[in-house]
Amino acid sequence: MMFIKIMIDSDASPVKDIVIDEAKKHGLKVVLVASYAHYSTKIHPAHVETIYVDSAKEAADYRIMQLLQKDDILITQDYGLASLALGKKAKVLHHKGFEYDNDNIA
C-alpha cells in the first residue's frame, strides 16, 4: 500500500509549521528537504522527517525528485521543480495556496 506524503522545498518556505499542523490532523507524513545552510535544531513531531542536502545549486530539488511519487503533495515556489513534479503526477502547490498545473506552469 502506498501512502501519500507532503514534501516541502523548505529552504525558504514560510508555511512549514502550518503544513505540519494540518498534516497531523489528517494523518499525513511531512518530509522537509533543506540544505545544510538552513540547518535547524528545531524538534518536529514524529510525523515529520527532515532531510538535509549539501548547499549545491539544485541539490534539494534533485533529492525531492528522487523521493517524490505519484499523488504525493509538493509545496514549492520553484517553477522549475514544480514542472518536474507535475511530470511525476504529483499535486504541486505554491506556498501562497495556488495549485500548479499544466495550464499555468508556463
mmCIF file of the C-alpha atoms, coordinates in Angstrom:
data_MODEL
# 
_entry.id   MODEL 
# 
loop_
_atom_site.group_PDB 
_atom_site.id 
_atom_site.type_symbol 
_atom_site.label_atom_id 
_atom_site.label_alt_id 
_atom_site.label_comp_id 
_atom_site.label_asym_id 
_atom_site.label_entity_id 
_atom_site.label_seq_id 
_atom_site.pdbx_PDB_ins_code 
_atom_site.Cartn_x 
_atom_site.Cartn_y 
_atom_site.Cartn_z 
_atom_site.occupancy 
_atom_site.B_iso_or_equiv 
_atom_site.pdbx_formal_charge 
_atom_site.auth_seq_id 
_atom_site.auth_comp_id 
_atom_site.auth_asym_id 
_atom_site.auth_atom_id 
_atom_site.pdbx_PDB_model_num 
ATOM 1   C CA . MET A 1 1   ? 0.000  0.000  0.000   1.00 0.00 ? 1   MET A CA 1 
ATOM 2   C CA . MET A 1 2   ? 1.336  3.436  -0.926  1.00 0.00 ? 2   MET A CA 1 
ATOM 3   C CA . PHE A 1 3   ? 0.939  6.336  1.460   1.00 0.00 ? 3   PHE A CA 1 
ATOM 4   C CA . ILE A 1 4   ? 0.673  9.910  0.253   1.00 0.00 ? 4   ILE A CA 1 
ATOM 5   C CA . LYS A 1 5   ? 3.192  12.270 1.810   1.00 0.00 ? 5   LYS A CA 1 
ATOM 6   C CA . ILE A 1 6   ? 3.631  16.020 1.770   1.00 0.00 ? 6   ILE A CA 1 
ATOM 7   C CA . MET A 1 7   ? 7.061  17.213 0.692   1.00 0.00 ? 7   MET A CA 1 
ATOM 8   C CA . ILE A 1 8   ? 8.197  20.764 1.297   1.00 0.00 ? 8   ILE A CA 1 
ATOM 9   C CA . ASP A 1 9   ? 11.020 22.513 -0.524  1.00 0.00 ? 9   ASP A CA 1 
ATOM 10  C CA . SER A 1 10  ? 11.755 24.041 2.827   1.00 0.00 ? 10  SER A CA 1 
ATOM 11  C CA . ASP A 1 11  ? 14.747 26.368 2.498   1.00 0.00 ? 11  ASP A CA 1 
ATOM 12  C CA . ALA A 1 12  ? 12.505 29.383 2.007   1.00 0.00 ? 12  ALA A CA 1 
ATOM 13  C CA . SER A 1 13  ? 9.036  28.062 2.779   1.00 0.00 ? 13  SER A CA 1 
ATOM 14  C CA . PRO A 1 14  ? 7.011  30.266 5.122   1.00 0.00 ? 14  PRO A CA 1 
ATOM 15  C CA . VAL A 1 15  ? 4.281  27.627 5.597   1.00 0.00 ? 15  VAL A CA 1 
ATOM 16  C CA . LYS A 1 16  ? 6.173  24.720 7.199   1.00 0.00 ? 16  LYS A CA 1 
ATOM 17  C CA . ASP A 1 17  ? 4.530  24.993 10.613  1.00 0.00 ? 17  ASP A CA 1 
ATOM 18  C CA . ILE A 1 18  ? 1.023  25.354 9.187   1.00 0.00 ? 18  ILE A CA 1 
ATOM 19  C CA . VAL A 1 19  ? 1.501  22.340 6.910   1.00 0.00 ? 19  VAL A CA 1 
ATOM 20  C CA . ILE A 1 20  ? 2.940  20.256 9.758   1.00 0.00 ? 20  ILE A CA 1 
ATOM 21  C CA . ASP A 1 21  ? -0.081 21.046 11.952  1.00 0.00 ? 21  ASP A CA 1 
ATOM 22  C CA . GLU A 1 22  ? -2.617 20.328 9.205   1.00 0.00 ? 22  GLU A CA 1 
ATOM 23  C CA . ALA A 1 23  ? -0.864 17.121 8.109   1.00 0.00 ? 23  ALA A CA 1 
ATOM 24  C CA . LYS A 1 24  ? -1.064 15.767 11.643  1.00 0.00 ? 24  LYS A CA 1 
ATOM 25  C CA . LYS A 1 25  ? -4.837 16.282 11.665  1.00 0.00 ? 25  LYS A CA 1 
ATOM 26  C CA . HIS A 1 26  ? -5.097 14.165 8.510   1.00 0.00 ? 26  HIS A CA 1 
ATOM 27  C CA . GLY A 1 27  ? -2.525 11.509 9.408   1.00 0.00 ? 27  GLY A CA 1 
ATOM 28  C CA . LEU A 1 28  ? -0.086 12.508 6.675   1.00 0.00 ? 28  LEU A CA 1 
ATOM 29  C CA . LYS A 1 29  ? 3.701  12.335 6.783   1.00 0.00 ? 29  LYS A CA 1 
ATOM 30  C CA . VAL A 1 30  ? 5.650  15.525 6.043   1.00 0.00 ? 30  VAL A CA 1 
ATOM 31  C CA . VAL A 1 31  ? 9.131  15.491 4.538   1.00 0.00 ? 31  VAL A CA 1 
ATOM 32  C CA . LEU A 1 32  ? 11.130 18.712 4.775   1.00 0.00 ? 32  LEU A CA 1 
ATOM 33  C CA . VAL A 1 33  ? 14.041 18.937 2.341   1.00 0.00 ? 33  VAL A CA 1 
ATOM 34  C CA . ALA A 1 34  ? 16.561 21.688 3.032   1.00 0.00 ? 34  ALA A CA 1 
ATOM 35  C CA . SER A 1 35  ? 20.210 22.481 2.510   1.00 0.00 ? 35  SER A CA 1 
ATOM 36  C CA . TYR A 1 36  ? 22.698 22.284 5.360   1.00 0.00 ? 36  TYR A CA 1 
ATOM 37  C CA . ALA A 1 37  ? 22.910 26.075 5.099   1.00 0.00 ? 37  ALA A CA 1 
ATOM 38  C CA . HIS A 1 38  ? 19.411 26.102 6.640   1.00 0.00 ? 38  HIS A CA 1 
ATOM 39  C CA . TYR A 1 39  ? 20.131 23.543 9.354   1.00 0.00 ? 39  TYR A CA 1 
ATOM 40  C CA . SER A 1 40  ? 17.826 23.799 12.351  1.00 0.00 ? 40  SER A CA 1 
ATOM 41  C CA . THR A 1 41  ? 17.825 22.215 15.782  1.00 0.00 ? 41  THR A CA 1 
ATOM 42  C CA . LYS A 1 42  ? 14.045 22.578 15.986  1.00 0.00 ? 42  LYS A CA 1 
ATOM 43  C CA . ILE A 1 43  ? 12.410 19.338 17.091  1.00 0.00 ? 43  ILE A CA 1 
ATOM 44  C CA . HIS A 1 44  ? 9.451  18.344 14.949  1.00 0.00 ? 44  HIS A CA 1 
ATOM 45  C CA . PRO A 1 45  ? 6.637  15.880 15.737  1.00 0.00 ? 45  PRO A CA 1 
ATOM 46  C CA . ALA A 1 46  ? 7.044  12.205 14.857  1.00 0.00 ? 46  ALA A CA 1 
ATOM 47  C CA . HIS A 1 47  ? 5.172  12.528 11.535  1.00 0.00 ? 47  HIS A CA 1 
ATOM 48  C CA . VAL A 1 48  ? 7.836  14.923 10.205  1.00 0.00 ? 48  VAL A CA 1 
ATOM 49  C CA . GLU A 1 49  ? 11.114 13.862 8.620   1.00 0.00 ? 49  GLU A CA 1 
ATOM 50  C CA . THR A 1 50  ? 13.836 16.376 7.809   1.00 0.00 ? 50  THR A CA 1 
ATOM 51  C CA . ILE A 1 51  ? 16.336 15.620 5.076   1.00 0.00 ? 51  ILE A CA 1 
ATOM 52  C CA . TYR A 1 52  ? 19.388 17.837 4.669   1.00 0.00 ? 52  TYR A CA 1 
ATOM 53  C CA . VAL A 1 53  ? 21.351 18.054 1.445   1.00 0.00 ? 53  VAL A CA 1 
ATOM 54  C CA . ASP A 1 54  ? 24.513 19.940 0.579   1.00 0.00 ? 54  ASP A CA 1 
ATOM 55  C CA . SER A 1 55  ? 24.268 23.576 -0.434  1.00 0.00 ? 55  SER A CA 1 
ATOM 56  C CA . ALA A 1 56  ? 24.999 22.978 -4.111  1.00 0.00 ? 56  ALA A CA 1 
ATOM 57  C CA . LYS A 1 57  ? 22.598 24.620 -6.528  1.00 0.00 ? 57  LYS A CA 1 
ATOM 58  C CA . GLU A 1 58  ? 19.540 22.395 -7.124  1.00 0.00 ? 58  GLU A CA 1 
ATOM 59  C CA . ALA A 1 59  ? 20.643 19.738 -4.557  1.00 0.00 ? 59  ALA A CA 1 
ATOM 60  C CA . ALA A 1 60  ? 17.325 19.962 -2.693  1.00 0.00 ? 60  ALA A CA 1 
ATOM 61  C CA . ASP A 1 61  ? 15.401 19.770 -5.978  1.00 0.00 ? 61  ASP A CA 1 
ATOM 62  C CA . TYR A 1 62  ? 17.265 16.616 -7.032  1.00 0.00 ? 62  TYR A CA 1 
ATOM 63  C CA . ARG A 1 63  ? 16.582 14.936 -3.686  1.00 0.00 ? 63  ARG A CA 1 
ATOM 64  C CA . ILE A 1 64  ? 12.916 15.886 -3.793  1.00 0.00 ? 64  ILE A CA 1 
ATOM 65  C CA . MET A 1 65  ? 12.585 14.406 -7.274  1.00 0.00 ? 65  MET A CA 1 
ATOM 66  C CA . GLN A 1 66  ? 14.229 11.177 -6.102  1.00 0.00 ? 66  GLN A CA 1 
ATOM 67  C CA . LEU A 1 67  ? 11.699 10.801 -3.284  1.00 0.00 ? 67  LEU A CA 1 
ATOM 68  C CA . LEU A 1 68  ? 8.540  12.232 -4.851  1.00 0.00 ? 68  LEU A CA 1 
ATOM 69  C CA . GLN A 1 69  ? 5.954  9.708  -6.000  1.00 0.00 ? 69  GLN A CA 1 
ATOM 70  C CA . LYS A 1 70  ? 2.703  9.869  -7.928  1.00 0.00 ? 70  LYS A CA 1 
ATOM 71  C CA . ASP A 1 71  ? -0.075 11.521 -5.895  1.00 0.00 ? 71  ASP A CA 1 
ATOM 72  C CA . ASP A 1 72  ? 2.317  12.996 -3.297  1.00 0.00 ? 72  ASP A CA 1 
ATOM 73  C CA . ILE A 1 73  ? 1.886  16.682 -2.495  1.00 0.00 ? 73  ILE A CA 1 
ATOM 74  C CA . LEU A 1 74  ? 4.801  19.058 -3.053  1.00 0.00 ? 74  LEU A CA 1 
ATOM 75  C CA . ILE A 1 75  ? 4.910  22.607 -1.740  1.00 0.00 ? 75  ILE A CA 1 
ATOM 76  C CA . THR A 1 76  ? 7.404  24.832 -3.546  1.00 0.00 ? 76  THR A CA 1 
ATOM 77  C CA . GLN A 1 77  ? 7.774  28.283 -5.001  1.00 0.00 ? 77  GLN A CA 1 
ATOM 78  C CA . ASP A 1 78  ? 10.254 26.962 -7.607  1.00 0.00 ? 78  ASP A CA 1 
ATOM 79  C CA . TYR A 1 79  ? 8.523  26.794 -11.006 1.00 0.00 ? 79  TYR A CA 1 
ATOM 80  C CA . GLY A 1 80  ? 11.215 24.521 -12.464 1.00 0.00 ? 80  GLY A CA 1 
ATOM 81  C CA . LEU A 1 81  ? 10.803 21.989 -9.674  1.00 0.00 ? 81  LEU A CA 1 
ATOM 82  C CA . ALA A 1 82  ? 7.025  22.304 -9.917  1.00 0.00 ? 82  ALA A CA 1 
ATOM 83  C CA . SER A 1 83  ? 7.178  21.499 -13.624 1.00 0.00 ? 83  SER A CA 1 
ATOM 84  C CA . LEU A 1 84  ? 9.257  18.359 -12.996 1.00 0.00 ? 84  LEU A CA 1 
ATOM 85  C CA . ALA A 1 85  ? 6.926  17.263 -10.200 1.00 0.00 ? 85  ALA A CA 1 
ATOM 86  C CA . LEU A 1 86  ? 3.874  17.608 -12.444 1.00 0.00 ? 86  LEU A CA 1 
ATOM 87  C CA . GLY A 1 87  ? 5.581  15.166 -14.791 1.00 0.00 ? 87  GLY A CA 1 
ATOM 88  C CA . LYS A 1 88  ? 5.591  12.633 -11.945 1.00 0.00 ? 88  LYS A CA 1 
ATOM 89  C CA . LYS A 1 89  ? 1.831  13.157 -11.439 1.00 0.00 ? 89  LYS A CA 1 
ATOM 90  C CA . ALA A 1 90  ? 2.253  14.817 -8.048  1.00 0.00 ? 90  ALA A CA 1 
ATOM 91  C CA . LYS A 1 91  ? -0.047 17.540 -6.751  1.00 0.00 ? 91  LYS A CA 1 
ATOM 92  C CA . VAL A 1 92  ? 2.046  20.713 -6.603  1.00 0.00 ? 92  VAL A CA 1 
ATOM 93  C CA . LEU A 1 93  ? 1.143  23.760 -4.542  1.00 0.00 ? 93  LEU A CA 1 
ATOM 94  C CA . HIS A 1 94  ? 2.736  27.183 -4.161  1.00 0.00 ? 94  HIS A CA 1 
ATOM 95  C CA . HIS A 1 95  ? 3.058  28.350 -0.559  1.00 0.00 ? 95  HIS A CA 1 
ATOM 96  C CA . LYS A 1 96  ? 0.566  31.133 -1.378  1.00 0.00 ? 96  LYS A CA 1 
ATOM 97  C CA . GLY A 1 97  ? -2.058 28.447 -1.928  1.00 0.00 ? 97  GLY A CA 1 
ATOM 98  C CA . PHE A 1 98  ? -2.471 28.096 -5.669  1.00 0.00 ? 98  PHE A CA 1 
ATOM 99  C CA . GLU A 1 99  ? -2.035 24.783 -7.413  1.00 0.00 ? 99  GLU A CA 1 
ATOM 100 C CA . TYR A 1 100 ? 0.390  24.448 -10.289 1.00 0.00 ? 100 TYR A CA 1 
ATOM 101 C CA . ASP A 1 101 ? -0.972 22.589 -13.297 1.00 0.00 ? 101 ASP A CA 1 
ATOM 102 C CA . ASN A 1 102 ? -0.070 22.098 -16.941 1.00 0.00 ? 102 ASN A CA 1 
ATOM 103 C CA . ASP A 1 103 ? -2.085 25.183 -17.923 1.00 0.00 ? 103 ASP A CA 1 
ATOM 104 C CA . ASN A 1 104 ? -0.456 27.682 -15.537 1.00 0.00 ? 104 ASN A CA 1 
ATOM 105 C CA . ILE A 1 105 ? 3.102  26.376 -15.217 1.00 0.00 ? 105 ILE A CA 1 
ATOM 106 C CA . ALA A 1 106 ? 4.370  28.419 -18.173 1.00 0.00 ? 106 ALA A CA 1 
# 
